[in-house]
């Protein structure tokens, strides 16, 4: 099983495990000193500080990488016409070396930052080794931008209802990222400046573009890591509050809840770890098997009218929580909420913001 996981994911998990071993050995925050929890004001301030430093380092790394490439270009620019092999050899060598060093630094720094976030918030303070391992894996994926797995232990296929063409197009557009940005900027500069100015200035156009791109990507990574750090506690909190221990759960309600969580996975076309944790917490609470074809959102919608008003209210509140628990609401998830009569103007967006802030959901 370990060998089947992506190399980057395995490398990231091992790096985080080593950093956590150092923290535990130093006694900075020993494992098992408390249950993971939704973050408080002090921890929220610590997260903001960690994120600001990570964003600054990312922008500087991007600018430095682009500067190295630009200086190499400038040094051999006079050779471009007379000795093109030398020119392109120097430019390519400098560009590739700078890019590799940039990627290595950004990857390491992202892992270091997400681990610092988990330590600051107690995200790894869990006696359950299985849950702790899942958190480490999800953080490694977030830091290294490794896609979430396409399969689930609960039989949920996140791409069951997804448009395959859109999935491929999104992947291609993401791969273009900074290269396309640099090309566009250079074309704009060529039209705005004269030939003499362009010749000496053009190689440096990539510096702000690369710095801005690395800043943006790092910001997205940090936000995603923040959401994942307290995913386990958020999932347990939702289940415990909507289904208090000792409170009986009817078979129709249990099936509707399981289908609600799975429907959010297929409507978002992504097996986000927080959604899988929510489904796992739900299954553990219900102690019943997952129904067949649990990821059929049409079956979920068809089941809702048969519930009594009390159960239907629980399902709709759970559905809203499942929709926002990954920190975003996809267009097709909005449609699911409206079809299930669970959409409340303003409340869904407010709940999503609470997830991003690490605050408990209102579950209204």
C-alpha positions as a printed Julia matrix, in Angstrom:
364×3 Matrix{Float64}:
   0.0    0.0     0.0
   2.82   2.42    0.9
   4.5    1.84   -2.48
   1.24   2.66   -4.31
   1.05   6.11   -2.81
   2.58   8.96   -4.88
   6.3    9.49   -4.26
   5.82  13.14   -3.27
   3.17  12.16   -0.75
   5.4    9.52    0.83
   8.32  11.95    0.93
   6.17  14.67    2.48
   4.75  12.37    5.15
   8.23  11.14    6.12
   9.46  14.73    6.38
   6.55  15.72    8.61
   7.02  12.62   10.78
  10.69  13.46   11.32
   9.85  17.05   12.25
   7.16  15.82   14.64
   9.61  13.38   16.25
  11.96  16.31   16.91
   9.14  18.31   18.51
   8.1   15.39   20.73
  11.7   14.6    21.72
  12.24  18.22   22.69
   9.1   18.14   24.83
   7.7   21.22   23.08
   4.28  19.67   22.67
   4.05  15.97   23.54
   1.53  13.72   21.86
  -1.61  12.99   23.78
  -1.65  16.17   25.89
  -5.17  16.88   24.73
  -7.75  16.22   22.05
  -7.4   18.22   18.84
  -9.72  21.19   18.94
 -11.05  24.14   17.0
  -8.54  26.92   17.34
  -8.76  29.8    19.82
  -7.71  33.45   19.42
  -4.1   32.84   20.5
  -3.67  29.97   18.06
  -5.34  31.99   15.3
  -2.75  34.74   15.8
   0.05  32.15   15.66
  -1.34  30.84   12.37
  -1.4   34.32   10.86
   2.24  34.85   11.85
   3.31  31.52   10.34
   1.4   32.28    7.14
   2.87  35.79    6.77
   6.41  34.45    7.08
   5.72  31.64    4.62
   4.22  34.08    2.09
   7.22  36.41    2.39
   9.67  33.55    1.85
   7.69  32.26   -1.15
   7.69  35.66   -2.87
  11.42  36.12   -2.23
  12.15  32.63   -3.58
  10.23  33.36   -6.78
  11.9   36.73   -7.25
  15.37  35.27   -6.62
  14.82  32.43   -9.1
  13.65  34.82  -11.8
  16.51  37.24  -11.05
  19.12  34.51  -11.54
  17.61  33.64  -14.91
  17.42  37.31  -15.92
  21.05  38.01  -14.99
  22.22  34.99  -16.96
  20.22  36.22  -19.96
  21.65  39.72  -19.62
  25.25  38.46  -19.39
  25.11  36.6   -22.71
  22.5   38.7   -24.49
  25.06  40.04  -27.0
  25.8   36.46  -28.04
  22.22  35.67  -29.02
  22.68  36.42  -32.71
  26.34  35.48  -33.22
  26.61  32.45  -30.9
  23.07  31.14  -30.32
  24.24  27.78  -28.95
  26.22  29.49  -26.19
  23.39  31.91  -25.47
  20.66  29.3   -25.16
  22.96  26.93  -23.27
  23.73  29.5   -20.58
  20.12  30.71  -20.36
  18.72  27.17  -20.16
  21.29  26.01  -17.58
  20.67  29.03  -15.34
  16.89  28.82  -15.73
  16.66  25.1   -15.02
  19.02  25.29  -12.03
  17.16  28.25  -10.55
  13.77  26.59  -11.12
  14.86  23.32   -9.47
  16.27  25.14   -6.45
  13.12  27.27   -6.24
  10.81  24.24   -6.31
  12.9   22.37   -3.73
  12.92  25.34   -1.37
   9.19  26.04   -1.78
   8.33  22.39   -1.16
  10.5   22.15    1.95
   9.27  25.47    3.28
   5.64  24.51    2.71
   6.16  21.29    4.69
   7.95  23.21    7.44
   5.16  25.78    7.59
   2.24  23.35    7.66
   3.97  21.38   10.41
   4.47  24.59   12.39
   0.74  25.27   11.95
  -0.18  21.83   13.26
   2.12  22.24   16.27
   0.78  25.73   17.04
  -2.84  24.53   17.0
  -2.39  21.05   18.48
  -3.46  19.48   15.2
  -1.33  16.39   15.91
  -2.23  16.12   19.61
  -4.18  12.92   19.15
  -3.6    9.57   20.87
  -5.2    7.76   17.92
  -2.29   6.85   15.63
  -4.62   6.26   12.69
  -6.2    9.71   12.85
  -2.79  11.32   13.39
  -1.45   9.51   10.32
  -4.4   10.72    8.22
  -3.76  14.29    9.32
  -0.06  14.02    8.42
  -0.94  12.6     5.01
  -3.51  15.3     4.26
  -1.06  18.04    5.34
   1.69  16.58    3.14
  -0.7   16.58    0.17
  -1.66  20.19    0.84
   1.95  21.36    1.2
   3.15  19.61   -1.96
  -0.06  20.17   -3.96
  -0.6   16.44   -4.4
  -4.19  15.72   -5.56
  -6.55  14.0    -3.17
  -7.0   10.25   -3.83
  -9.65   9.2    -6.38
 -11.05   6.39   -4.21
 -12.55   6.07   -0.75
 -12.79   3.26    1.78
 -16.53   3.96    1.87
 -17.12   3.26   -1.81
 -17.42   6.92   -2.84
 -16.21   7.84   -6.31
 -15.58  11.62   -6.37
 -15.61  11.67  -10.18
 -18.89   9.77  -10.53
 -20.79  12.84  -11.75
 -17.84  14.98  -12.87
 -17.29  16.26  -16.39
 -14.08  14.49  -17.47
 -13.26  17.16  -20.08
 -13.4   19.9   -17.44
 -11.18  17.88  -15.1
  -8.49  17.47  -17.79
  -8.77  21.13  -18.86
  -8.33  22.33  -15.28
  -5.19  20.2   -14.89
  -3.69  21.54  -18.14
  -4.44  25.17  -17.23
  -2.85  24.7   -13.81
   0.33  23.3   -15.39
   0.62  26.39  -17.63
   0.46  28.74  -14.6
   3.54  30.96  -14.3
   4.88  30.23  -17.83
   1.74  31.63  -19.43
   1.81  34.62  -17.08
   5.38  35.46  -18.05
   4.66  35.18  -21.79
   1.66  37.51  -21.52
   3.61  40.07  -19.49
   6.47  40.06  -21.98
   4.06  40.71  -24.87
   2.55  43.63  -22.97
   6.0   45.09  -22.26
   7.02  44.76  -25.91
   4.02  46.84  -26.97
   4.48  49.46  -24.26
   8.25  50.04  -24.62
  10.61  50.66  -27.5
  13.01  48.06  -28.88
  16.07  49.42  -27.03
  14.29  49.42  -23.7
  12.83  45.97  -24.3
  16.21  44.45  -25.08
  17.69  45.29  -21.69
  14.55  45.21  -19.56
  12.6   42.2   -20.88
  14.53  39.44  -19.02
  13.54  41.07  -15.72
   9.79  41.05  -16.46
   9.52  37.54  -14.99
  10.7   38.68  -11.53
   7.45  40.29  -10.29
   5.35  37.7   -12.13
   7.15  34.75  -10.54
   7.17  36.37   -7.1
   3.45  37.11   -7.36
   2.66  33.59   -8.54
   4.65  31.94   -5.75
   2.95  34.25   -3.24
  -0.49  33.3    -4.58
   0.22  29.56   -4.62
   1.67  29.69   -1.1
  -1.39  31.58    0.11
  -3.67  28.87   -1.27
  -1.49  26.14    0.27
  -1.51  27.81    3.69
  -5.26  28.31    3.61
  -5.83  24.68    2.65
  -3.45  23.47    5.36
  -5.26  25.61    7.93
  -8.56  23.97    6.98
  -7.05  20.49    7.2
  -5.3   21.02   10.54
  -8.55  21.1    12.48
 -10.56  18.89   10.08
 -10.76  15.92   12.5
 -12.09  18.0    15.39
 -14.52  19.86   13.12
 -15.91  16.58   11.74
 -16.36  15.11   15.23
 -17.93  18.33   16.48
 -20.57  18.32   13.72
 -21.52  14.67   14.32
 -21.58  14.99   18.12
 -23.8   18.07   18.05
 -26.28  16.85   15.45
 -26.34  13.25   16.72
 -25.69  13.37   20.48
 -24.47  10.07   21.97
 -27.38   8.0    23.24
 -29.85   9.68   20.91
 -31.52   7.03   18.67
 -31.0    7.33   14.93
 -33.6    5.79   12.64
 -32.55   3.72    9.63
 -33.9    6.26    7.08
 -32.07   9.11    8.85
 -28.81   7.11    8.94
 -29.03   6.39    5.22
 -29.9   10.0     4.35
 -26.95  11.35    6.35
 -24.47   8.95    4.72
 -25.81   9.84    1.28
 -25.63  13.56    2.09
 -21.89  13.39    2.86
 -21.15  11.21   -0.17
 -23.2   13.49   -2.44
 -21.04  16.45   -1.4
 -17.96  14.47   -2.46
 -19.31  13.74   -5.96
 -20.75  17.23   -6.42
 -17.39  18.8    -5.54
 -15.58  16.08   -7.59
 -12.93  15.93   -4.87
 -12.38  13.52   -1.98
 -11.29  16.22    0.44
  -9.87  14.73    3.66
 -12.3   16.74    5.81
 -15.24  15.23    3.93
 -13.85  11.73    4.34
 -13.26  12.41    8.05
 -16.85  13.6     8.38
 -18.1   10.44    6.68
 -15.87   8.3     8.93
 -17.13  10.05   12.09
 -20.7    9.59   10.88
 -20.27   5.89   10.14
 -18.63   5.35   13.54
 -21.56   7.09   15.26
 -24.27   5.23   13.31
 -22.62   1.8    13.56
 -24.42   0.67   10.4
 -22.97  -0.33    7.01
 -22.72   2.25    4.26
 -25.69   1.83    1.87
 -24.96   0.65   -1.69
 -24.31   3.36   -4.29
 -24.0    5.82   -1.43
 -22.53   8.4    -3.82
 -25.68   8.63   -5.99
 -26.9   12.17   -5.34
 -30.18  11.51   -7.16
 -30.93   8.71   -4.68
 -30.19  11.1    -1.82
 -32.61  13.72   -3.15
 -35.28  11.06   -3.74
 -34.96   9.89   -0.12
 -35.47  13.3     1.5
 -39.29  13.63    1.0
 -39.85  10.36    2.89
 -38.29  11.71    6.11
 -40.33  13.28    8.88
 -39.75  16.97    9.56
 -37.38  16.42   12.5
 -35.1   14.04   10.6
 -35.23  16.2     7.47
 -34.06  19.2     9.51
 -31.07  17.23   10.85
 -30.17  16.08    7.33
 -30.34  19.6     5.89
 -28.15  21.03    8.65
 -25.7   18.15    8.19
 -25.71  18.74    4.43
 -24.81  22.41    4.92
 -21.96  21.38    7.22
 -20.7   18.78    4.72
 -20.82  21.37    1.93
 -18.6   23.9     3.72
 -16.3   21.59    5.72
 -13.6   21.73    3.02
 -13.6   25.55    3.06
 -15.22  26.03   -0.33
 -18.62  25.59   -1.97
 -18.62  24.35   -5.57
 -21.29  25.45   -8.02
 -22.79  21.96   -8.17
 -22.84  21.79   -4.36
 -24.89  24.97   -4.32
 -27.33  23.3    -6.7
 -27.49  20.27   -4.38
 -28.33  22.49   -1.41
 -31.12  24.19   -3.34
 -32.52  20.89   -4.63
 -32.54  19.58   -1.05
 -34.19  22.82    0.17
 -31.17  23.34    2.43
 -29.97  26.62    0.94
 -30.27  29.67    3.22
 -29.03  32.94    1.72
 -26.0   34.22    3.61
 -25.82  31.39    6.11
 -23.89  29.01    3.87
 -21.23  31.61    3.11
 -21.05  32.57    6.8
 -20.51  28.92    7.73
 -17.76  28.59    5.11
 -15.98  31.6     6.59
 -16.17  29.99   10.03
 -14.41  26.9     8.65
 -11.61  29.08    7.25
 -11.3   30.8    10.63
 -11.25  27.54   12.6
 -14.47  28.38   14.44
 -17.29  25.94   15.32
 -20.16  25.84   12.84
 -23.47  27.33   13.88
 -25.35  24.36   12.36
 -28.5   26.43   11.89
